[in-house]
Amino acid sequence: METESIETLARQALAEIIDPETGLSIMRMDLIHDIEVTADGSVSLVFRPSSPVCPMAYSLASSIKKKLEALGQVNSVIIKVENFERAAHLESVLQSSPSTSKER
């Protein structure tokens, strides 16, 4: 599948993630930036929580990773966190969390 198609699927999947504090999609809230897809199915993006101390940042970031990994064409997910007090810690948690296993 072409990278543009994977990016479209990724954007659609991310639009389904709702911030429970606002009731709005994280895409509509403009929390996701710089989505990039490589030919090998790696998706990278920047996640910018709505505030430096956003209480939902960990939950939303986990949802982002799970939603993208559930797409059959995505082989890896890299999330860079910006505008968050504990960005480095959140990134390390996301990297160390087990990926969903994919049956092909």
Secondary structure, DSSP 8 states (H G I E B T S, - for coil): --HHHHHHHHHHHHHT-EETTTTEETTTTT-EEEEEE-TTSEEEEEE--SSTT-TTHHHHHHHHHHHHHTSTT--EEEEEE-S-TTHHHHHHHHHHS-------
